[in-house]
Amino acid sequence: MVKDNAVIVFGKKGCCMSYVVKRLLQGLGVNPAVYEVDEEDENAVVVELEGIGAGDRKERRMQFPEVFIGGRWIGGLEQIMATHITGELTPLLKQAGALWL
């Protein structure tokens, strides 16, 4: 699923932070895939996502929401906002094929 989508947001069902990430991306012109995780599946999904994307960033456990762009783990809301503020988010989205501007 991560490799099949230019941008995918993993979040808990009904989580307001997942909604904020999704709206930020939509505001930039991206239509992210969104995968909502049920509470009982949370640990299994976190373990699987850490195996896919954490790489050398294992200093913290993944928490929802988590965003992957171009198959690469970017992080949660805080990291997405920081990347957006520094101007690095749009080029990442273009490189992943999520924006055509």
C-alpha distances in whole Angstrom, upper triangle without the diagonal:
4,6,5,6,10,10,8,11,11,14,17,18,21,20,23,21,18,20,21,18,17,21,21,18,19,23,22,21,17,15,12,9,10,9,13,14,17,19,20,16,16,17,15,12,14,15,11,10,14,13,11,12,16,18,21,21,21,24,22,20,17,18,16,16,14,12,10,12,11,9,12,13,15,17,18,20,23,21,20,23,25,23,24,27,28,27,24,21,22,22,19,17,19,18,15,16,15,19,22,25
4,6,6,8,8,7,9,10,14,17,18,21,20,22,20,16,19,20,17,16,19,19,16,18,21,20,19,16,15,11,9,11,10,14,14,18,20,21,17,16,17,15,12,13,14,11,9,12,12,8,9,13,14,18,17,18,21,20,18,15,16,15,14,11,9,7,8,8,5,8,9,12,13,15,18,20,18,17,20,22,20,21,24,24,23,20,18,19,19,15,14,17,15,12,14,13,17,20,23
4,6,7,9,9,12,13,17,20,22,25,24,25,23,20,22,23,19,18,22,21,18,20,23,21,20,16,16,13,12,14,14,17,18,21,24,24,21,20,21,19,15,16,17,13,12,14,13,10,11,14,15,19,19,20,23,22,21,18,20,19,18,15,12,9,9,7,5,9,11,14,16,18,20,23,20,19,22,23,21,22,26,25,24,21,18,19,18,15,14,16,14,10,12,13,17,19,22
4,7,9,9,13,14,18,20,21,24,24,25,23,20,21,23,19,18,21,21,18,19,22,20,19,15,14,12,10,12,13,17,18,21,24,25,21,21,22,20,17,18,19,16,14,17,17,13,14,18,19,22,22,23,26,25,23,20,22,20,19,16,14,11,11,9,8,12,14,16,18,20,22,24,22,20,24,25,22,23,27,27,25,22,19,20,19,16,15,16,15,11,12,12,16,18,21
4,5,6,10,12,15,19,20,22,21,22,20,17,18,19,16,14,17,17,14,15,18,17,15,12,10,8,7,10,11,15,17,21,23,24,21,21,22,20,17,18,20,17,14,17,17,14,14,17,19,22,21,23,26,24,23,19,20,18,16,14,11,9,8,7,7,11,12,14,16,17,19,21,19,17,20,22,19,20,24,24,22,19,16,16,17,14,12,13,13,9,9,9,13,15,18
4,7,10,13,17,20,21,23,22,22,20,17,18,18,15,14,16,15,12,13,16,14,13,9,9,8,8,11,13,17,19,23,25,27,24,23,24,23,19,20,21,19,16,18,19,15,14,17,19,21,21,23,25,24,23,20,20,18,16,14,10,8,6,5,7,9,11,12,15,16,17,20,18,15,18,20,17,17,21,21,19,16,13,13,13,10,8,10,9,5,6,6,9,12,15
4,7,10,13,17,18,19,18,19,16,13,14,15,11,10,13,12,9,11,14,12,12,8,8,5,6,9,11,14,16,20,22,24,21,20,22,21,17,17,20,17,14,17,18,15,13,16,18,21,19,21,23,21,20,17,17,15,13,11,7,6,5,6,8,9,10,10,12,13,14,17,15,12,15,17,15,15,18,19,17,15,12,12,13,10,8,11,11,8,9,7,10,14,16
4,7,10,13,15,16,15,16,14,11,13,14,10,9,13,13,10,12,15,15,14,10,9,5,5,6,7,11,13,16,19,21,18,16,18,18,14,14,17,15,12,15,16,13,12,15,18,20,19,20,22,20,18,15,15,12,10,8,6,5,7,9,9,10,10,10,11,12,13,16,15,12,16,18,16,16,20,21,20,17,14,15,16,13,11,14,15,11,13,10,14,17,19
4,6,10,12,13,12,13,11,7,10,11,8,7,11,12,10,12,15,15,15,12,10,7,6,5,6,8,10,14,16,18,16,14,16,16,13,13,16,14,11,14,16,14,13,15,18,20,18,19,21,18,16,13,12,9,7,6,5,7,9,12,11,12,10,10,10,9,10,14,13,11,14,16,15,16,19,20,20,18,14,16,18,15,13,17,17,14,16,13,16,20,21
4,7,9,12,10,12,11,8,11,12,10,10,14,15,13,15,18,18,19,15,14,10,9,6,5,6,7,11,12,15,12,10,13,13,9,10,13,12,9,12,15,13,13,14,18,20,18,18,19,17,14,10,9,6,5,5,6,8,12,14,13,13,11,12,10,9,11,14,14,13,16,18,18,18,21,23,23,21,18,20,21,18,17,20,20,17,19,17,20,23,25
4,6,8,7,9,8,5,9,11,10,10,13,15,14,16,18,19,20,17,15,12,11,8,6,5,6,9,10,13,11,9,12,13,10,10,14,14,12,14,17,16,15,17,20,22,19,19,20,17,14,11,8,5,4,7,9,12,15,18,16,16,14,14,12,9,10,14,15,14,16,19,19,19,22,24,24,22,19,22,24,21,19,23,23,21,22,19,22,26,27
4,6,5,9,9,7,10,13,12,13,15,17,17,19,21,22,23,20,18,15,14,10,8,5,5,6,7,10,10,8,11,13,11,11,15,15,14,16,19,19,18,19,23,25,22,21,22,18,15,12,9,6,7,10,13,15,18,21,20,20,17,17,15,12,13,16,18,17,19,21,22,22,25,27,27,26,23,25,27,24,23,27,27,24,26,23,26,29,31
4,6,9,10,9,10,13,14,13,15,18,18,19,21,23,23,21,18,16,14,10,9,5,6,6,8,11,11,10,14,15,13,14,18,18,17,19,22,21,21,22,26,28,25,25,26,22,19,16,13,10,10,13,15,18,21,23,22,23,20,20,18,15,16,19,20,19,21,24,24,24,27,29,29,28,25,27,29,26,25,28,29,26,27,24,26,30,31
4,6,9,8,8,11,13,12,14,17,18,18,20,22,23,21,18,17,16,12,11,8,10,10,11,14,15,14,17,19,17,17,21,21,20,22,25,24,24,25,28,30,27,27,27,23,21,18,15,11,11,14,16,19,22,25,24,24,22,21,19,16,15,18,20,19,20,23,24,24,26,29,29,28,25,27,29,27,25,29,30,27,28,25,27,30,31
4,5,5,7,9,10,11,13,15,16,17,19,21,22,20,18,16,15,12,12,9,10,11,11,15,15,13,16,18,16,16,20,20,18,20,23,23,22,22,26,27,24,24,24,20,18,15,12,9,8,12,14,17,20,23,23,22,19,19,16,13,12,15,17,16,17,20,21,21,23,25,26,25,22,24,27,25,23,27,28,26,27,23,25,29,30
4,5,5,6,9,10,10,12,14,15,16,19,20,19,18,16,16,13,14,12,13,15,15,19,19,16,19,21,19,19,22,23,21,22,26,25,23,24,27,28,25,25,25,22,20,17,14,11,9,13,15,18,20,24,24,23,20,19,16,13,11,14,16,15,15,18,20,19,20,23,24,24,21,23,26,24,23,26,28,25,26,23,25,28,29
4,5,5,6,9,10,11,13,14,15,17,19,17,17,15,15,13,13,12,13,15,15,19,18,16,18,20,18,17,20,21,18,20,23,22,20,20,24,25,22,22,22,18,17,14,11,8,7,10,12,15,17,21,21,20,17,15,13,9,7,10,12,11,12,15,16,16,17,20,21,21,18,20,23,21,20,24,25,23,24,21,23,26,27
4,5,5,6,9,10,11,12,14,16,17,15,14,11,12,9,10,9,11,13,14,18,17,14,17,19,15,15,19,19,16,18,21,20,18,19,23,24,21,22,22,19,17,14,11,7,5,8,9,13,15,19,18,18,15,14,12,9,8,11,13,11,12,16,16,16,18,21,21,20,17,19,22,19,18,22,23,20,22,18,20,24,25
4,6,5,6,9,10,10,12,14,15,14,13,11,12,10,12,11,13,15,17,20,19,17,21,22,19,19,22,22,20,22,25,23,22,23,26,28,24,25,26,22,21,17,15,11,9,12,12,15,17,20,21,20,18,17,15,12,10,13,15,13,13,17,18,16,18,21,21,21,18,19,22,20,18,22,24,21,22,18,20,23,24
4,5,5,6,9,10,10,13,14,13,13,12,14,12,14,14,16,19,19,23,22,20,22,24,21,20,24,24,21,22,25,24,22,22,26,27,24,25,25,22,21,18,15,12,10,12,12,15,16,20,21,20,18,16,14,11,8,11,13,10,10,14,15,13,15,18,18,18,15,17,20,19,17,21,23,21,22,18,19,22,23
4,6,5,6,9,10,11,13,11,11,10,12,10,13,13,15,18,19,22,21,18,21,22,19,18,21,21,18,19,22,20,18,19,22,24,21,22,22,20,19,15,13,11,8,9,8,12,13,16,17,16,14,12,11,8,6,9,10,8,8,12,12,11,14,16,16,16,12,14,17,15,14,17,19,17,18,15,16,20,20
4,6,5,6,9,10,11,9,8,7,9,8,11,12,15,18,20,23,21,19,22,23,19,19,22,22,18,21,23,21,19,21,24,26,23,24,25,22,21,18,16,12,10,11,10,12,13,16,17,17,16,14,13,11,10,13,14,11,12,15,15,13,16,19,18,17,14,15,18,16,14,17,19,17,17,13,15,18,19
4,5,5,6,9,10,9,9,9,12,11,15,15,18,21,22,26,24,22,25,26,23,23,26,25,22,24,27,25,23,24,27,29,26,27,28,25,24,21,19,15,13,14,13,15,15,19,20,20,19,17,16,14,11,14,15,12,12,15,15,13,15,18,17,18,14,15,18,17,15,18,20,18,18,15,15,18,19
4,5,5,7,9,9,10,10,13,13,16,17,20,23,24,27,26,24,26,27,23,23,26,25,22,24,26,24,22,23,26,27,24,26,26,24,23,20,18,16,13,14,12,14,14,17,19,18,17,14,14,12,10,12,12,9,9,12,12,9,12,15,14,14,11,11,15,14,12,15,18,17,17,14,14,17,17
4,5,5,7,5,7,7,11,11,15,16,19,23,24,27,25,23,26,26,22,22,25,24,20,22,25,22,20,21,24,25,23,25,26,24,23,20,19,16,13,13,10,12,11,14,16,16,15,13,14,13,11,14,13,9,10,13,12,10,13,15,13,13,9,10,13,12,9,12,15,13,13,10,10,14,14
4,5,5,5,6,7,11,12,15,17,20,23,25,28,26,25,28,28,24,24,27,26,23,25,27,25,23,25,27,29,27,29,29,27,26,23,21,18,15,16,13,15,14,16,18,19,19,17,17,16,14,17,17,13,13,17,15,13,16,18,16,16,13,12,15,15,12,14,17,15,14,11,11,14,14
4,5,7,9,11,14,15,19,20,23,26,28,31,29,28,30,31,27,27,30,29,26,28,30,27,25,27,29,30,28,30,31,28,28,25,23,20,17,18,16,17,16,19,21,21,20,18,19,17,15,17,17,13,13,16,15,12,14,17,15,16,12,11,15,15,13,15,18,17,16,13,12,14,14
4,6,9,11,14,16,19,21,24,28,29,32,30,28,31,31,27,27,30,28,25,27,29,26,24,25,27,28,26,29,29,28,28,24,23,21,18,18,15,16,14,16,19,19,19,16,18,17,15,17,16,12,12,15,13,10,13,14,12,13,9,8,11,12,9,11,14,14,13,10,8,11,10
4,7,9,13,15,19,21,24,28,30,32,30,29,31,31,27,28,30,29,25,28,29,26,24,26,28,30,28,31,32,30,29,26,25,22,19,19,16,16,14,16,19,19,20,18,19,19,17,20,19,15,16,18,16,13,16,18,15,15,12,10,13,13,10,11,14,13,12,8,7,9,9
4,6,9,12,15,18,21,25,27,29,27,26,28,28,24,24,27,25,22,24,26,23,21,23,25,27,25,28,29,27,26,23,22,20,17,16,13,13,11,13,15,16,17,15,17,17,16,18,17,13,15,17,15,13,17,18,16,15,11,10,12,12,8,10,13,11,10,6,6,10,11
4,7,9,13,15,19,22,25,27,25,24,26,26,22,23,26,24,21,24,25,22,21,24,26,28,26,28,30,28,26,23,22,19,16,16,13,13,12,13,15,17,17,17,18,17,17,20,19,15,17,20,18,16,20,21,19,18,14,13,16,14,11,13,15,13,11,8,9,12,14
4,6,10,12,16,19,22,24,21,20,23,22,18,19,22,20,17,20,21,18,17,20,22,25,23,25,26,24,23,19,18,15,13,12,9,10,9,11,13,14,14,14,15,14,14,17,16,13,16,18,16,15,19,21,19,17,14,14,16,13,10,13,15,12,11,8,11,14,16
4,7,10,13,16,19,21,18,18,20,20,16,17,20,18,15,19,20,17,17,20,22,25,23,24,26,24,22,18,18,15,13,12,10,10,10,12,12,14,14,15,15,15,16,19,18,15,18,21,19,19,22,24,22,20,17,17,19,16,13,16,17,13,13,11,14,17,19
4,6,10,13,16,18,16,15,18,17,14,15,18,16,14,17,19,17,17,19,22,25,23,23,25,22,20,16,15,12,10,10,9,11,12,14,14,15,14,15,15,13,14,18,17,15,18,21,19,19,22,24,23,22,18,19,21,18,16,19,20,16,17,14,17,20,22
4,6,10,13,14,12,12,15,14,10,12,15,14,12,16,17,15,16,18,21,24,22,22,24,21,18,15,14,11,10,10,10,11,14,16,15,16,15,16,15,14,15,19,19,17,20,22,21,22,25,27,26,24,20,22,23,20,18,22,22,18,19,17,20,23,26
4,7,10,12,10,10,13,13,10,12,16,15,13,17,19,18,18,20,23,26,23,23,24,21,18,15,13,10,9,11,12,14,17,19,18,19,17,18,16,14,15,19,19,18,20,23,23,23,26,28,28,26,23,24,26,23,21,25,25,22,23,20,23,27,29
4,6,8,6,6,10,10,8,10,13,12,12,15,17,17,17,19,22,25,22,21,23,19,16,13,11,9,10,11,13,15,18,21,19,19,17,18,16,15,16,19,20,19,22,24,24,25,28,29,29,28,25,27,28,25,24,27,27,24,25,23,26,29,32
4,6,5,6,10,10,10,12,14,15,15,17,19,20,20,21,25,27,25,24,25,21,18,16,13,11,13,15,17,19,22,24,22,23,21,22,20,18,19,22,23,23,25,27,28,28,31,33,33,31,28,30,32,29,27,31,31,28,29,27,30,33,35
4,5,5,8,10,10,11,14,15,15,17,20,20,21,21,25,27,24,23,23,20,16,15,12,11,13,15,18,20,24,26,24,24,21,22,20,18,19,22,23,23,25,27,28,29,31,33,34,32,29,32,33,30,29,33,33,30,31,29,32,35,37
4,6,8,9,10,12,13,14,16,17,19,20,22,22,25,28,25,23,24,21,17,16,14,14,16,17,20,22,26,28,25,25,23,24,22,20,22,25,26,26,28,30,31,32,34,36,36,35,32,34,36,32,31,35,35,31,33,31,34,38,40
4,6,6,6,9,10,11,12,14,16,17,18,19,22,25,23,21,23,20,16,14,13,12,14,15,18,19,22,24,21,22,20,22,20,18,21,23,24,24,27,29,29,30,32,34,34,32,29,32,33,29,28,32,31,28,30,28,31,35,37
4,6,5,6,9,10,11,12,14,15,16,16,20,22,20,18,19,16,12,11,9,9,11,12,15,17,21,23,20,20,17,19,16,15,17,20,20,21,23,25,26,27,29,31,31,29,27,29,31,27,27,30,30,27,29,27,30,33,35
4,5,5,6,9,10,11,13,14,15,15,18,20,18,16,17,14,11,10,10,11,13,14,17,18,22,24,21,20,17,19,17,16,19,21,21,22,25,26,27,28,31,32,33,30,28,31,32,28,28,31,31,28,30,29,32,35,37
4,5,5,6,9,10,11,13,15,15,18,20,19,17,19,16,13,12,12,13,15,14,17,17,21,22,19,19,17,20,18,18,21,23,23,23,26,28,28,29,32,33,33,31,28,31,32,28,28,31,30,27,29,28,31,34,37
4,5,5,6,9,10,11,12,13,16,19,17,16,18,15,12,10,10,10,12,11,13,14,17,19,16,16,14,16,15,15,18,20,20,20,23,25,24,26,29,30,30,27,25,27,28,24,24,27,26,23,25,24,27,31,33
4,5,5,6,9,10,10,10,14,16,14,12,14,12,8,6,7,9,11,9,12,13,17,19,16,15,12,14,12,13,16,18,17,18,21,22,22,24,27,27,28,26,23,26,27,23,23,27,26,23,25,24,27,31,33
4,6,5,6,9,10,10,13,15,14,12,14,12,9,8,11,12,14,13,15,15,19,20,16,16,14,16,15,16,19,21,20,21,24,25,24,27,29,30,30,27,26,28,29,25,25,28,27,24,27,26,30,33,35
4,5,5,6,9,10,12,16,15,13,16,15,12,10,12,13,14,12,14,13,17,17,14,14,12,16,15,16,20,21,20,21,24,25,24,26,29,29,30,27,25,27,27,23,23,26,25,22,24,24,27,30,33
4,5,5,6,8,10,14,12,12,14,13,10,8,10,11,12,9,10,10,13,14,11,11,9,12,11,13,16,18,16,17,21,21,20,23,25,26,26,23,21,23,23,20,20,23,22,19,21,21,24,27,30
4,5,5,5,8,10,9,8,11,10,8,7,10,12,13,10,12,11,15,16,13,11,9,12,11,13,17,18,16,17,21,21,20,23,25,25,26,23,21,24,24,20,21,24,23,20,23,23,26,29,31
4,6,6,8,11,11,10,13,13,11,11,14,15,16,14,14,13,16,16,12,12,11,14,14,16,20,21,19,20,24,24,23,25,28,28,28,25,23,26,25,22,23,25,23,21,24,24,27,30,32
4,6,8,11,12,11,15,14,13,11,14,15,16,12,12,10,13,12,9,9,8,12,13,15,19,20,18,18,22,22,21,23,26,26,26,22,21,23,22,18,19,22,20,17,20,20,24,26,29
4,6,9,9,9,13,12,11,10,13,14,14,10,10,8,10,11,8,6,5,9,10,13,16,17,15,15,19,19,17,20,23,22,22,19,18,20,20,16,17,20,18,15,19,19,22,25,27
4,6,5,6,9,9,9,8,12,14,14,11,12,10,13,14,11,9,7,9,9,12,16,16,14,15,19,18,17,20,23,22,23,19,19,22,21,17,19,22,20,18,22,21,24,27,29
4,6,7,10,11,12,12,16,18,18,15,15,13,15,15,12,10,9,11,12,15,19,19,16,18,21,20,19,22,24,23,24,20,20,23,21,18,20,22,20,19,22,23,25,28,30
4,6,8,10,12,13,17,19,19,16,16,15,17,17,15,12,11,12,13,16,19,19,16,18,21,19,18,22,24,22,23,20,20,23,22,19,22,24,21,21,24,25,27,30,31
4,5,7,9,10,13,16,16,13,14,14,16,17,15,12,9,10,10,13,16,15,13,15,18,17,16,20,21,20,21,18,18,22,21,18,20,23,21,20,24,24,26,29,30
4,5,7,9,12,15,17,14,15,15,18,19,17,14,11,13,12,14,17,17,15,18,20,19,19,22,24,23,25,22,22,25,25,21,23,26,24,23,27,26,29,32,33
4,7,10,13,16,17,15,17,17,20,22,20,16,14,14,12,14,17,16,14,18,20,18,19,22,23,22,25,22,22,26,26,23,25,28,26,25,29,28,30,34,35
4,6,9,12,14,12,15,16,19,21,19,16,13,13,10,11,14,13,13,16,18,17,18,21,22,22,24,22,21,25,25,22,24,27,26,25,28,27,29,33,34
4,6,10,12,11,14,15,18,21,18,16,12,13,11,11,14,14,14,16,19,19,19,22,24,24,26,23,22,26,26,23,24,28,26,25,28,27,29,33,34
4,7,8,7,10,12,15,18,16,14,10,11,8,8,12,12,12,14,16,17,17,20,22,22,24,21,20,23,24,20,21,25,24,22,25,23,26,30,31
4,6,7,10,13,16,19,18,16,12,12,9,7,10,11,12,13,15,17,18,19,21,22,24,22,20,23,25,21,22,25,25,23,25,23,26,30,31
3,5,9,12,15,18,17,16,12,12,9,7,9,11,12,12,15,17,17,18,21,22,23,21,19,22,24,21,20,24,24,22,24,21,24,28,29
4,7,10,13,17,16,15,11,11,8,5,7,10,11,10,12,15,15,16,18,20,21,19,17,19,21,18,18,21,22,19,21,19,21,25,26
4,7,10,13,12,11,8,8,5,4,7,10,9,9,12,14,14,15,18,19,19,17,15,17,19,16,15,19,19,17,19,17,20,23,25
4,7,10,9,8,6,6,5,6,8,11,9,8,11,13,12,13,16,17,17,15,12,14,15,12,12,15,15,13,15,13,16,20,21
4,7,6,5,4,6,7,9,12,14,11,10,14,15,13,14,18,18,17,14,12,14,14,11,10,14,13,10,13,12,15,18,20
4,5,5,7,7,10,12,13,15,12,10,14,15,12,13,17,17,15,12,10,11,11,7,7,10,9,6,9,8,11,15,17
4,5,8,9,13,15,17,19,16,14,17,18,15,16,20,19,17,14,12,12,11,8,8,10,8,4,8,8,11,14,16
4,7,9,12,15,17,19,16,15,19,19,16,18,22,21,20,16,14,16,15,11,11,13,11,8,11,12,15,18,20
4,6,9,12,15,16,13,13,16,16,14,16,19,18,18,14,13,15,14,10,11,14,11,9,13,13,16,19,21
4,6,9,12,13,10,11,14,14,13,15,18,18,18,14,13,15,15,11,13,16,14,12,16,15,18,21,23
4,7,10,10,7,7,11,11,9,11,14,14,14,11,10,13,13,10,11,14,14,12,15,14,17,20,21
4,7,8,5,7,10,10,10,12,15,15,16,13,12,15,16,13,14,18,17,16,19,17,19,23,24
4,6,5,6,9,10,11,12,14,16,17,15,13,16,18,15,15,19,19,18,20,18,20,24,24
4,6,5,6,9,10,10,12,14,15,15,12,15,18,16,16,19,20,19,21,18,20,23,24
4,6,5,6,9,10,11,12,14,14,13,16,18,16,17,20,21,20,23,20,21,25,25
4,5,5,6,8,10,11,12,11,10,14,15,13,14,18,18,17,20,18,19,23,23
4,5,5,6,9,10,11,9,7,11,13,11,11,15,16,15,17,15,16,19,19
4,5,5,6,9,10,10,9,12,14,13,14,17,18,18,20,17,18,21,20
4,5,5,6,9,9,9,12,14,13,14,17,18,18,21,19,19,22,21
4,6,5,6,5,5,9,10,9,11,14,14,15,17,16,16,19,18
4,6,5,6,5,7,10,10,11,13,15,15,17,15,14,17,16
4,5,8,8,10,12,13,14,16,18,19,20,18,17,20,18
4,6,8,10,11,12,14,16,17,18,20,19,18,20,18
4,6,7,8,10,11,12,14,16,17,16,14,16,15
4,6,6,6,9,10,11,13,15,14,13,16,15
4,6,5,6,9,10,11,13,11,11,14,13
4,5,5,6,9,10,11,9,8,10,9
4,5,5,6,9,10,10,9,10,10
4,5,5,6,9,9,9,12,12
4,5,5,6,5,6,9,10
4,5,5,6,5,6,7
4,5,8,8,9,11
4,6,8,10,12
4,6,7,10
4,7,10
4,6
4
